[in-house]
Amino acid sequence: SSLEMVRKQYLVKFAITMVLIALPLTIMGFTAGFHHEDLKFKTMLACMLTALLFQYLIGDPVRFAILSIDEAFWPSRIYIPRRMKKPDTINRVEFLKQRLASQRRNLDISSRYRNWANNEKYKLIAQDLLIYGPYFICLMIMVLMSRDETQYHNTRGIRTLFWNNHTDYYGLKEVYFLNQLYDFIESTLVIAFNANSSRYLVPGWVHAEQTVMLGVIRLRQLRVQDPHISLIGPKFTEMYYLPNWTLPYRHLHYAKKYWRTYEPWIPYTDSFEYLDRVLMNFDHVGYLHRYPELAGYVSLLARSVPNNMKILDFLIENHWLTQNTSAVFIDFTLYNVDVNLFTICTLRIEQTPYGPVVPHMDVDSLKLLEETDQRSYTTLVFILIYAVVLIQFAQAMVLKMWYEPKLLKDVWNLLDILILVLNVIVIVLVLTGERLVNHMLMKVAGSSKMDFIDFRVPSRLYQLCVVMVGFLICTTTLRLWRVLQFSSVFKLFTRSLYLARMGMVSTAMVIVLFIMGYGFAVVIINGNNSAHFNRVVKAIVMCMCFAFGFSNQVRPSELFHGGEVLGIILYAILAFVVAVLLINVFASLINDFFIMSKAMRDAEPHYGINFFQFLRVEYPTLFEFFFRLPCFRARYVRNKRTVAENVNRKLDSMDAKREMMQRKFWADQLMYKQKSEEMETIKYRDGGEKLIKVGKLLSDQLSLLEILLFDDVDADLLQDDDSELDVLEPKQKKK
């Protein structure tokens, strides 16, 4: 037939197009080094991705802008086709086949499908599902592929090695006084990193030869003018001193030459770059105070053991650490060659007013060197797929906003804009981080051994990128809530939250106020003896965690520092009033509104179709494709019965299943309730329409069968209506 010929022509053209695309790519791949090394092929994939992004983001908008300007200033003539001398002839057989196909699909359509408002809502949900479904899946795959469990193990191992005692040195937790810090630096950070010598003549670590230190160690201390504790907190000094903290300060002309001697007594607040001021302008939250990062006095160590010992002896002789020292930070960066991991370490020692120090350690493991040649083919393919899906998502959103600007007032469309903005921010952060790492590696290659290589700036960029990805996942998941509104459960839960919004806010305020008061009481009574209740915010957070079931961190003994009786009362309030009573009140409130919403839903008459029935009618070709698969085909098994007996058994089983579903959802007493008159009218009308459609279908089938059997393929024009065909008898046509 003509339709089959047209379909074959399209398939041939598609095959020729794919061959013309694949053949040059294959030739380019083999000639550019595809058969020799993977780096060339991965570079080609990166170039293809760049060209694709350039075409979608820059090329197409520029092309459409030029075409629109050309059409606006030099409009083309309106094409008016010529009138045909002879009308087109329609093949009767092809017409009947098309009409049979359309009538078969019309059998699934009843009066319940004519709710246009409901259909439009389902249509928008289907479009959103087609856009956000693949995007959400690609986003989850990208996030899972970017996670690396070796970072956790590396962080845990490095923390254990520096924190605990070992054979060659003692750990940070054994530093009890400030004068022990020099011994810790000498044994743990100087001698331990020069114990082994690798085959490349690079000093190695005593625990791992493949782990090396980049640059040198930086010591930074924050000093106060007055060591006494006040209510307003310490004020860190930024004065210029001479060695041994001597005043007044004098700028000597040979100070730049002997910078190792004079640098530890000069604040380094004037030597920051713009990126440092943006990313590193934060405070370390210590056990006693908050310590700014961009302040203090800095002393750099060396690489060899003798030079390090000279620097440490100089600092000891000139009393670099004194009673005015509030906190000391030790910063350095390690690099593991085998797993390609950077480890940024920050050791902190806080000096307390009563003598001993409080140690702390921060370790971050990052994979900063992820170039194209170091990524797997799977990662590159998924990056390409994610880029294409993201472009399609952005294109659909921009077109929707362009043609209907009033949609900007919708909250869900604003959420789409936020998703796109977060994607752009993540991409910019990733590209900025890679550029910064490459710049720092060039600095490492060209710098001397006495420079401090600060990899904390790309580390902060990476952490910011992780936070943005977290917001992106939350926003995308929240956007899927709108897509899943076709489900009755989601509709019911949405209505319940809407009805319970005021009660939930009031109950949440009562719970928060009660927990805040309880937190203040616990801090006042047990704050001096418990690490979990030494601060108000931390105590409130611990109470909230205990209320929601995370009770492993809080021990009952921490609440008994004010006496056994008071401790029992506090623990009883935390365990029963907060964790049981208030939380159950909140849950029961939501449950009551959920029951109310369910009753309102059941009281509303619903004669429409559900989302899956809408998809079955709107996308019949897709469902027919899946139903034709061998796994979905149902074979007829006779089981020693006639066809009529099998049909009756099938109808009886369908009726039994229908009754069981009604008993399950509507209860037994509703089975015998008289149905509404409107529902009976709808069913009667649907049955009549279906009989008429079946009659038309049988009439067309008989007409087609008559033409095929009697070879009556007439090419005359069809003069009948759309509703019925007047088929003449062969004898009458011959007359």
Buried (B, 14 or more C-beta within 10 A) or exposed (E): EEEEEEEEEEEEEEEEEEEEEEEEEEEEBEEBBBEEEEEBBBBBBBEEBEEBBEEBEEEEEEEEEEEEEEEEEEEEEEEEEEEEEEEEEEBBBEBBBEBBEEBEEBEEBBBBBEBEEBBEBBEBBBEBBEBBEBBBEBBEBBBEBEEBEBBEEBBEBBBEBBBEEBEEBBBBEBBEEBEBBBBBBBBBBBBBBBBBEEEEEEBBBBBBBEBBBBBBBBBBBBBBEEBEEEEEEBEBBBBBBBBEBEEEEEEEEEBEEEEBBBBBBBBBEEEEEEBBEEBBEEEBEBBBBEBBBBBBBBBBBBBEBEBBBEBBEBBEEBEBBEEBBBBBBBBBBBBBEEBBBBBBBBBBBBBEEEEEBBBBBBBBBBBBBBEBEEBEEEBBEBBBBBBBBBBBBBEBBBEBBEEEEEBEEEEBBEBBEBBBEBBEBBBEBBEBBBEBBEEBBEEBEEBEEEBBBBBBBBBBBBBBBEEBBEBBBEBBEEBBEBBBBBEEEBBBBBBBBEBBEEBBEEBEEEBEEBBBEBBBBBBEBBBEBBEBBBBBEBBBBBBBBBBEEEBEEBEEEBBBBBEEEBBEEBBEBBBEBBBEEBBEEBEEBBEBBBEBBBEEEEEEEEEBBBBEBBBBBBEBEEBEEEEEEEEEEEEEEEEEEEEEEBEEEEEEEEEEEEEEEEEEEEEEEEEEEEEEEEEEEBBEEBEEBBEEBEEBBEBBEEBBEBBEEEEBEEEEEBEEEEEEBEBEEBEEEEE
